[in-house]
Amino acid sequence: MQIIGTNVTNNPNGKVTVEFTGEGGEGISVTVASSTGDLDGDAAVRRAKEMMVQVATFGIPNEAFVEAQQAADESVVETDDGAEETSPATGSFSSPKAVS
């Protein structure tokens, strides 16, 4: 999914919802717990992307996970307003049948 927009919503329960909008109406919504209330927009987006990488690599051996995390950290996308935004890693991940 090519991300074309993000929306950050602070919920009254102390959680933050980050919505990633993609081309063709696709979307992913991530709820991030913020017990200290210190998640501003940028920090919430970074944390949501970290969570998506963790979910995408669930069941993949540690080495592949580290590579995917590094790829997510190093990808930068230029947003419409000219600000840089870290982009999640793209690619095809498939879980192995057994994890050792």
N, C-alpha and C positions, 0 to 999 in steps of 0.2 A: 504494500500500500504506500503510495506517495502521499506524505502528509502535506496538506496545503493550509492548515490552520490549527490553532490550539485555543482552547477556552479554559480558564481557571476559575472555579467557583468555590468560595469559602462557605462551608456549611455551618449552621448554628451548633452542630454537635462537635465542633473542633476538627472535623475532617475536611480535606480539600479534594474536590473532584477536578480532574484534568481530562478534558475531552480533546482527542485528536481527530480532526476531520480529514478525510482523504478524498481523492478524486472519485467521482461516480457515486457520491453519497455514502461511502464507507466511513466507519468511525469506530474508535476504541475509547472507552471511558475507564479511567483508573481512579480509584478512591484511595487517598493517602491519609494515614492517621497523623495528626499533628497535635500531640499532647501538650506541647509547649507553645503552640501558636506561632512558631517561627518560620513557617513555610510561606514565603512570599511567592509571587507568580513564577519567577525563574527557578527558585529552589524546588517548588512543587513539580514543575515540568521535568527538571533533571531527575528527581526522585521517581516520578512516574515512568520515565524512560528506563531507569535502572531496573524497576520492577518488571517492565515488559521484557527486558533482556533476560532476567532471571526466569521468568515464566517460559520464554521461548527456548531456553536452553535446559529446562528441567529434564533430568535423565541423561544428559549428555556428559561424557567424562570431563573432569575438571579442566584439562588442557584446552578443549574446544570452548568451554565456558569462558575461560580467561581471554581467549582470542576474540570471542564475540563481544565481551565487555569492552575490550580495548578498541575494537572497531566502532562500537557505539560512542565511546568517549572521544574518538578522533574525528568522527564525521561532523561536518559543519555545513549547515544550509543557510542561505541568505533568505530572510523573510521579506514580506512585502514592505515593511516599514524600514528596511535597511539594517535591522539588527541581526546579529548572528544567532543561530539556534542550533543546538546539538541535535543531530539526527540519529534515530535508532539504527542499529545495524540492519542491513537487509540481506536477504539470501534465504536459502532453503535449509532448514534444520530438521533432521529426523532423529527421533529418539532410538537408541540402540535397544535391542530386545533385552539385554541384560547389562546392568551397570556393575562394574567391579570396583 
